[in-house]
Amino acid sequence: MSAVPELRGEHLWLRELRPVDLAPFTRIHTHPVLTRYLGVDRMDERQAEEAFARCLAQPYAHPRRRHTLAICAPGGDTLVGTMGLLVEEYGSNAMLTGLVLLPDAPVRGHGHEAGRLLMAYGFGPLGLHRIWAGHRVDHGRMREVMLAAGLRPEATLRQLFHTQGRWHDISTYAALAPEWRLTATPGELRILDGADRLAAV
């Protein structure tokens, strides 16, 4: 089993998904607004349950390439959002994926911190060199989230994915490990250096 340890930031923390997270996970992936900008279409309940089962199995994959984590508020353990890291099969690269926060999440406005925690884990324990992310060009607010996470603008990928019956252009951003480390907070540096080893779920 290859479980991610708890990754704790100032305004939120990340952990592995647990069976009790099915209801909020399903709420996210069946919601017409919350799925509007994702790279996959809105699911029905059966599809969400199947996707959730695949996420629960991720820590048992060898090598593990997908890391879908629960976002939780400090002092709480309830899933209020999700975010993922997809390690690519070549080079030393990964993609941040699927940042979604529930409308009533107490951590709203701090989504970039989830990205930074995952990047610290990717650049540190996973030994990655480059992490990238993207958003639909019509999702204007995501640019500030990307920049706050320490990602730099790179390119526009034309018609990269097809959802809601049409193709979408994607604005991409990336960070390199040596450069990103210079912006890391003390807590992020602990994760980078492998010292922030709380109990894995």
C-alpha positions as CSV (number, residue, x, y, z in Angstrom):
1,M,0.0,0.0,0.0
2,S,1.3,3.5,-0.9
3,A,-0.7,5.9,1.2
4,V,-0.2,9.6,1.2
5,P,0.4,11.0,4.7
6,E,-1.8,13.8,6.0
7,L,-0.7,17.0,4.4
8,R,-1.5,20.0,6.6
9,G,-1.5,23.6,5.7
10,E,-2.6,26.8,7.4
11,H,-6.2,26.9,6.1
12,L,-6.9,23.2,5.1
13,W,-5.4,19.8,5.1
14,L,-5.4,16.8,2.7
15,R,-5.9,13.1,3.4
16,E,-6.6,9.9,1.5
17,L,-10.3,9.2,0.7
18,R,-12.2,6.9,3.1
19,P,-15.4,4.9,2.6
20,V,-17.3,7.5,4.7
21,D,-16.6,10.1,2.0
22,L,-18.9,8.6,-0.6
23,A,-21.8,11.0,0.0
24,P,-19.9,14.3,-0.4
25,F,-17.9,12.8,-3.3
26,T,-21.1,11.8,-5.0
27,R,-22.5,15.3,-4.3
28,I,-19.6,16.9,-6.1
29,H,-19.6,14.6,-9.1
30,T,-23.3,14.7,-9.7
31,H,-23.7,18.4,-9.3
32,P,-24.4,20.4,-12.5
33,V,-22.5,23.5,-11.3
34,L,-19.6,21.9,-9.4
35,T,-18.8,19.7,-12.5
36,R,-19.1,22.6,-15.0
37,Y,-15.4,23.2,-15.4
38,L,-14.1,19.7,-14.8
39,G,-12.4,17.6,-17.5
40,V,-15.2,15.0,-17.2
41,D,-18.9,15.3,-17.6
42,R,-21.3,15.3,-14.8
43,M,-22.0,11.7,-13.5
44,D,-25.1,10.0,-12.4
45,E,-25.0,8.3,-8.9
46,R,-23.9,4.9,-10.2
47,Q,-21.0,6.5,-12.2
48,A,-20.0,8.5,-9.1
49,E,-20.0,5.4,-7.0
50,E,-17.8,3.5,-9.5
51,A,-15.4,6.5,-9.7
52,F,-15.2,6.6,-5.9
53,A,-14.4,2.9,-5.7
54,R,-11.6,3.4,-8.2
55,C,-10.2,6.3,-6.1
56,L,-10.3,4.1,-2.9
57,A,-8.2,1.5,-4.8
58,Q,-5.5,4.0,-5.8
59,P,-3.2,3.4,-2.8
60,Y,-3.0,-0.3,-3.7
61,A,-1.7,0.3,-7.3
62,H,1.9,-0.4,-8.0
63,P,3.3,1.9,-9.2
64,R,0.8,4.4,-7.9
65,R,0.1,7.1,-10.5
66,R,-3.2,8.6,-9.2
67,H,-3.6,10.4,-6.0
68,T,-7.2,11.7,-5.4
69,L,-7.3,13.3,-1.9
70,A,-10.0,14.7,0.4
71,I,-9.7,18.4,1.3
72,C,-10.7,19.0,4.9
73,A,-11.0,22.1,7.1
74,P,-8.6,22.5,10.1
75,G,-10.1,20.9,13.2
76,G,-12.5,18.7,11.1
77,D,-12.3,15.5,9.2
78,T,-15.2,15.9,6.8
79,L,-14.5,16.0,3.1
80,V,-15.3,19.5,1.8
81,G,-13.6,19.1,-1.5
82,T,-11.2,17.0,-3.6
83,M,-8.0,17.5,-5.5
84,G,-5.7,15.1,-7.3
85,L,-2.2,14.5,-8.6
86,L,-1.7,12.4,-11.7
87,V,1.9,11.1,-12.1
88,E,2.7,10.7,-15.8
89,E,4.3,7.5,-17.1
90,Y,7.3,9.2,-18.6
91,G,9.9,11.6,-17.3
92,S,9.4,13.1,-13.9
93,N,6.2,15.0,-14.4
94,A,2.7,15.1,-12.9
95,M,-0.5,17.1,-13.4
96,L,-2.7,18.6,-10.7
97,T,-6.3,17.6,-11.3
98,G,-9.9,18.2,-10.2
99,L,-9.8,20.9,-7.6
100,V,-13.4,21.2,-6.4
101,L,-14.8,22.7,-3.2
102,L,-18.4,22.3,-2.0
103,P,-20.3,25.6,-1.9
104,D,-20.5,25.6,1.9
105,A,-16.9,24.6,2.4
106,P,-15.3,26.7,5.2
107,V,-12.0,26.6,3.2
108,R,-13.3,28.4,0.1
109,G,-10.8,31.0,-1.1
110,H,-7.9,28.8,-0.1
111,G,-8.0,26.2,-3.0
112,H,-4.5,27.2,-4.0
113,E,-3.2,25.9,-0.7
114,A,-4.4,22.4,-1.6
115,G,-2.4,22.6,-4.8
116,R,0.7,23.8,-2.9
117,L,0.5,20.9,-0.4
118,L,0.2,18.4,-3.3
119,M,3.1,20.1,-5.1
120,A,5.3,19.9,-1.9
121,Y,4.5,16.2,-1.7
122,G,5.1,15.7,-5.4
123,F,8.4,17.6,-5.5
124,G,9.5,16.1,-2.2
125,P,8.6,12.4,-1.4
126,L,7.6,11.6,-5.0
127,G,10.8,13.1,-6.4
128,L,9.1,14.9,-9.3
129,H,10.8,17.7,-11.3
130,R,7.8,19.3,-13.1
131,I,4.2,19.7,-12.1
132,W,1.6,21.3,-14.4
133,A,-2.1,22.2,-14.3
134,G,-4.7,23.7,-16.5
135,H,-8.1,25.3,-16.6
136,R,-10.7,26.0,-19.3
137,V,-10.0,29.4,-20.8
138,D,-13.5,30.5,-19.9
139,H,-12.9,29.8,-16.2
140,G,-11.3,33.2,-15.4
141,R,-11.0,32.9,-11.7
142,M,-8.7,29.9,-11.9
143,R,-5.8,32.0,-13.2
144,E,-5.3,33.7,-9.8
145,V,-5.5,30.2,-8.1
146,M,-2.8,28.9,-10.4
147,L,-0.5,31.9,-9.8
148,A,-1.1,31.7,-6.0
149,A,-0.1,28.0,-6.1
150,G,3.3,29.0,-7.6
151,L,2.5,27.9,-11.2
152,R,3.7,29.9,-14.2
153,P,1.6,30.4,-17.4
154,E,2.8,28.3,-20.3
155,A,0.5,27.8,-23.2
156,T,-3.1,27.4,-24.5
157,L,-3.9,23.8,-25.6
158,R,-6.6,24.0,-28.2
159,Q,-9.6,21.7,-27.8
160,L,-8.0,19.5,-25.3
161,F,-11.1,17.9,-23.9
162,H,-14.8,17.4,-24.7
163,T,-17.5,17.9,-22.1
164,Q,-21.1,19.2,-22.2
165,G,-21.2,18.5,-25.9
166,R,-18.3,20.7,-27.1
167,W,-14.5,21.0,-27.2
168,H,-12.7,23.3,-24.7
169,D,-9.4,25.1,-25.0
170,I,-7.2,24.9,-21.9
171,S,-4.7,27.4,-20.4
172,T,-1.8,25.6,-18.9
173,Y,0.7,26.5,-16.1
174,A,3.7,24.7,-14.7
175,A,6.3,24.8,-11.9
176,L,9.8,23.3,-11.6
177,A,11.0,21.8,-8.4
178,P,14.1,24.0,-7.8
179,E,12.2,27.2,-8.5
180,W,9.1,26.3,-6.6
181,R,11.1,25.3,-3.5
182,L,12.3,29.0,-3.2
183,T,8.6,30.0,-2.6
184,A,7.8,27.2,-0.2
185,T,6.5,28.1,3.3
186,P,8.2,26.4,6.4
187,G,5.3,23.8,6.5
188,E,5.7,23.1,2.8
189,L,9.5,22.7,3.2
190,R,8.8,20.1,5.9
191,I,6.8,18.1,3.4
192,L,9.4,18.6,0.7
193,D,12.1,17.3,2.9
194,G,10.0,14.4,4.2
195,A,9.9,15.6,7.8
196,D,6.2,16.2,7.9
197,R,5.3,12.5,8.3
198,L,2.0,12.4,10.1
199,A,0.0,9.1,10.4
200,A,-1.1,7.8,7.0
201,V,-4.7,6.8,6.6
